[in-house]
Amino acid sequence: MKNKALQLPLQTFSLIAGFMVWVILSSLMPFIKEEIYLTSNQLTLVTAIPVILGSVLRIPIGYWTNRFGARKLFSISFMLLLFPIFYISQANSLTDLVIGGLFLGISGAVFSVGVTSLPKYYPKERHGFINGIYGAGNVGTAITTFAAPVIATQLGWKTTVQFYLILVLAVSLLNFLLGDRNEPKVVTPLSQQIRSVYKNQKLWFLSLFYFLTFGSFVAFTVYLPNFLVAQFGLTKIDAGMRTAGFIVLATVFRPIGGWLGDKYNTFKILMVVFTGLTLSGILLAFNPTLSLYSVGCLTVAIFAGVGNGAIFKLLPLYFSKQAGIANGIVSAMGGLGGFFPPLMLTFLYNLTGHYAIGFMALSQVASACLILVIWMYFQERLTVSNRGVKNTDKTIMLVE
């Protein structure tokens, strides 16, 4: 039992470390571009590239966690990260950054491990809060975004990257020694699990919601450090601190979102979230001053954080028997939601000279999600009514 109680702090610390590694390139980009020439499109590609593998790998990693346990997945994943981290520290070209950044995505993919493993240790009425606590590992991006530029100013960006070799080796050993060797396993074949969920429209609705909420978090995290320097003329350290503030705020509100999902109707929470993101996108689209832009970004952080926590309250309830694959698919979509916006913003800026259309697209996607949430809310109420179940104003899930 003692070993089981250790899994939440151990896995949360592992996610913090993973997210610290995931944003190395975006956090250090103002330094990297001084030594390696990159066009604006290449710069955006390099900062976004770790998101690709970090998103796609979440699907098999979710499945493998169910089959082999979090201990093995965390240990192996962090050991594999030694290669891309060292490779990036020796990079001298765009190609080096792209190759290293692609495999750096493993550090973002480990998110699927905890959201699949941890619900096994807690009752369903606590899943939202527990996954919210684990998801607070997002703070790892804030640590790197704030600390890496400070260290790089003194020691250079390549030496700063090499410090992460020590971190990933330590985390791999911690999981190997302290991870739960007796975690319950699910050995259902992958193809069978996929067939059991891919026709379920709830899976794709939740994927869209997470595409927006977590995608917003990732997109702003990787885009803001260089954007604030280029657009508003901030220093590298100032831009890093402001980005870290965005990350911390989103991270703090993630467990709050999970707790709210446990306590109240999760659909109503998401209605507020998508209304807030709609209004924030409109504000940012008007190309405001730094002060108003900061307000818009921080508002996105709050609602994205709450949304991230609330969505992972719903997943274990809808997909208790297919948690690994469902968590993997939804979290993969969230990661991809962070890949496309930076590329789109750069493309639109090069085409039009401003970012208004890109931020308005954020607003429109949020509006579409709001409509879908309202529809799901009334569909759930109708189902409950037809079955003659008393509605207690808490989310009543029909486990499939």
Steps between C-alpha positions, in 0.01 A plus 500: 500500500790730578637447150161583349480825696835599352381474139319836481801711609743282304304515176424870541871573549573290191255706296658822628837374379354389169343838433822674603676312221216543248542880472879525493505624140224760529641636828852535361406608148596868552854371575510223239409728210799720580733211411292308243334708228127426473227669298174578679337190349794279596503643851133419546551149361785427742303615804192303393672180387527335847120508516465256208651190657385620841144480370501191280687286754238569766269243342731195520648620831151512653440144381844376611448654845187291545688191385843539662451759778620855564830387655633351176361773275647788699836326548544413132368833369739712707795276415423547128503880546876495563561479123298800373611724787868433434446531124337843538785617720735435204268649233646731237226507235127504438512127422659423836233698683217330311635147558575560866173685553295221344631238744474751782126444457531184711508731803156637414355157426554378858188696597296195399672287761361665812147569376473129418671364811390723790119451477560133585593604855202727579117487500318660205374795702864614540623443144456863395705638785769227480548547127501874563782465753695284256429743216650776713826349382454758224693726736812334362464717191499809722816388679690462174351812343612708797827328601651397166548858365656607831750210492566546129588865556783387728611169350369492142205309360689178417626454854151576630356220287758253636378555857181319399698178448539477878128563553370229266748242628395570860128474419551173312678348800239630747219333308695178463563484876175645640238428234219256579606153380151362572288754313184336359549419131256501206602263221218555251652515147550854362287437191212379716520810723503732198198324349314539828541880515551651154130508413409672825426864421573604860866406446530737206310781671734475801795487260385825340456664840849395610640600159390851589574520874833318521588610148463862608726435797772336289473750214537804725781329694714435191409821317510770768875513583607597150174684418532738796858582405417559132159668537544713812879533523530334842828358625545122483481461878192725526326302226590176678363624831172612341463166324574322827222705663258380231602139559477522880151649483378228261663234719343628823154497345530147363440318832235763578326398177521134600361578848215702349427207268476269802271736690275650232358419158807477277311613190407827671864554592597452135231744388669770708843393370410529133316827552815641661725373219265648239520846657878473554558418134300804395705727728832367366381535140484878536881517534487678838775668701733288711280554808179385328685222321619379843141505627387297200780244543440460873129453441583225250726343766221492760231352276737258325619375839147447632399331174797263505410382849128464432542298180708235673225465758271377223734254328528231774123510543418453133783255424581307817583179312696670220675766707842452344403541137237770569744704710761457229274619217362802688839608633652454153241734355583749772866486407423548130291798604825660610683419176284666237422845651861631503546394137167656405575825685837535326349421159220752548741765625722456195190518279312790663747676729300434818370218720132600517364218283687237701369620835150536357524134393562414867182684586297321233620151599414582862153607389450171317610307811253701709215397272604133518525508880151647528371228269673226703363643823140483382554157341623372837202650680264345245661157545472528878138610472411211269654251738312646792815586695484791739727786388715632784659775285826308498629347180343157462713288273386191318805275510530303183 
